[in-house]
Amino acid sequence: MKKHQHKVLTRTLVVAAMFSLATLVQPLVATSAAAQVTWPTGSGIPEPIDQETGLPAYVPFDQVLSTTNIDGNTITGSSSTLLTNASGNNVGTQVTKKIEQSGSIWSVDTLNLKNSFHAKMNLYFGNELDPADGLAFAMTKDKPNKVNGNGGSLGVWGTDGKNATNALQKSFVVTFDTYRNGDSWDKNVVYPTQSGGQYVGWGFPGLLRNQYLWDTKTAIDPYVPVLQWNTNAADAGLSTADIGSGRTGQPGVGGNMALAADQSMTDGKWHSFTVDWVADSSHDGGGQLTFSFEAASGSVLTKTLTWTAADVNKAFGTTDVFWGFTGATGKNKEQGVVVFESIPGLVDANLATKVTDSAGNATGASVYQGTTLNQSYTLTYNGNDSKQSFPMPGNNVAATLDAQLQTGSNYGYVVGADGKVDVTVTLPGGTPQTVKGDPVTDPVETLTLAGKSVKVANRVKLTGLAGFDKAKGDGQTLKLSAPIVATTIGAADASTNAGVIIGNNAQYKGEVSVPAVIENPVELTVPYFQFGTLSVGQITKGVTGQPGQLVNAAGAADTTGIHTKFPLGKNYKLTAAVQSFNLGTGYTPGSAKINFTYNGKAFKLPDDGTAQNLFTNQTVAPDSKVTNVSLDLAAYPQIAANKTYKANIDWTLAVGP
């Protein structure tokens, strides 16, 4: 059983006779003239929406991705079609739609693997009852002029086991295989059930004798190749030590992860896919590649590969690679749609977030419930390394940015009396100003925190923020900050969703670390009272309503009054008991009374040790002010001169579970 918490303070009452009786008791936002990115109507494909923010999960990819070859001509045999919205922006690519198709979309420029990059895409496979065959993400030395095989090859794997010349050469791929062939493409995939199943695979299509099972004894024409995975190697095999000859029993390269029995890519929903390359500090071409695929809500398949510069040279023969997607169908059809949410090279920016106390200092590991903090965002844009301004102007008007700020589940943004959240905004090249943000939470929640009524919202949005101009170069910043309050007791979160800043050509999501929220401590401060000077004659006859004032322990004026702090949602009570003055022989306890008004109520505390309730189970902490202080003292003829008398008040704040 949890024990009650008590805070007891004792104050000394001093009575000095004859000459004195010193009794101590204790607009900044611009209107957007350009519409934000929109989805093409009539496409028959649902618009990809971020489930956390409700905002579009895609941006136009004009200038950076294309369905044409390096010469600008249509890629031979490609089935890809661009999804273009009413503004003329390319916002999606339908790689496949009908049976026996093979399509692709590729970057216009290469990525240099000596530098880090981040990309996020969303994939849609439709909801066919018997779908086939899937999509593939690829990085390759040379941008193809034609598409490769259809069906289970997904446009990347070789179908000629003797030389694999029709495989995507000098490449690395991540495949999303939606059809169980039961042969070369997924022969050794461990599926959760005996029939059906889908998987995410990765490998190197051009490495014939390593990626495919090759045996001269069984190599016949036509030869059906078998993908050979190396599931035991930490990085799925690419170094010299991991690669064998490709003959029977050799290690192979690449690997796969099967989806769970209750998961499906072809569920009529969008699936996010991210690729992060962290270049080695030496910038020699080596680094670490991490890709993640959202198989289902709350379920993500992730793989991290570490490549040396030699590995990269073995795979690509260069550190400059094109990237893109391929897809294919066979006898069955499937929607294969790709949209791009974060495109490397289009806009070079980064978003940093942090939580501090109200003075801008680090918070530490925990804060008390009801504590107000500050959550801030700094978006830094580098024009020199970007292809476009952010956002991109259009139709002779300036586009603008939108922001949706979010905080941890144990916190909320403070909503003012006007129903808005005060957000401090510093636009690029500007000075800090206050903008009224709109709560996204509906309805806004009203809580009692640290004795005060507070309105909070977990999310807040801003629209029409001025953006960045590429011509102004590197180091431009947009800064946002808003007050948050610790609402509920809970653990710290090292990485929680902080929202998103979005334009018509890029969007940046933030993550922030928030401290744990712990129960408020029991705190109690109480006053001293001073009642001026009384003569022996006054005490002999008795006094009524002798004025007093609040003082501190040193006797200096102090208006602190009574202050309490206690855990929210608890039973609590504040009492005060005055012990006897005991002025001498024949003195009757209770003959003196300390009078004051607290929390709108008048109290008389007799000096007989009787505890009186000052408040019990208030929904709002009482006002700390103490007023109308006075002393009543019954006649006491036996008072002795030049003698000091003492008494105590016991103040007790009791907090139960």
FENLIN-V291227 format. One record per run of one state. SS is the DSSP state (hx for helix, st for strand, lp for the rest). FROM is the first residue (numbers start at 1). TO is the last residue. Records with the same first field share a line. If there is no record, write none. Layout:
SS: FROM-TO / FROM-TO
This chain:
lp: 1-4 / 17-48 / 50-55 / 57-64 / 67-67 / 69-73 / 75-75 / 77-80 / 85-89 / 97-101 / 108-110 / 113-116 / 125-133 / 141-145 / 147-150 / 154-170 / 178-198 / 204-207 / 214-225 / 228-254 / 259-269 / 280-286 / 297-298 / 308-308 / 317-319 / 329-335 / 343-348 / 358-365 / 369-371 / 382-389 / 391-393 / 395-396 / 398-400 / 407-410 / 416-419 / 427-432 / 440-444 / 450-451 / 458-458 / 466-467 / 469-469 / 473-475 / 487-489 / 491-492 / 503-506 / 515-515 / 519-522 / 526-527 / 531-535 / 542-542 / 548-548 / 552-556 / 558-562 / 566-571 / 579-591 / 599-600 / 607-611 / 617-625 / 634-643 / 656-657
st: 5-16 / 49-49 / 56-56 / 65-66 / 68-68 / 74-74 / 76-76 / 81-84 / 90-96 / 102-107 / 111-112 / 117-124 / 134-140 / 146-146 / 171-177 / 199-203 / 212-213 / 226-227 / 255-258 / 270-279 / 287-296 / 299-307 / 320-328 / 336-342 / 349-357 / 366-368 / 372-381 / 390-390 / 394-394 / 397-397 / 401-406 / 411-415 / 420-426 / 433-439 / 445-449 / 452-457 / 459-465 / 468-468 / 476-486 / 490-490 / 493-502 / 507-514 / 516-518 / 523-525 / 528-530 / 543-547 / 549-551 / 557-557 / 563-565 / 572-578 / 592-598 / 601-606 / 612-616 / 626-633 / 644-655
hx: 151-153 / 208-211 / 309-316 / 470-472 / 536-541
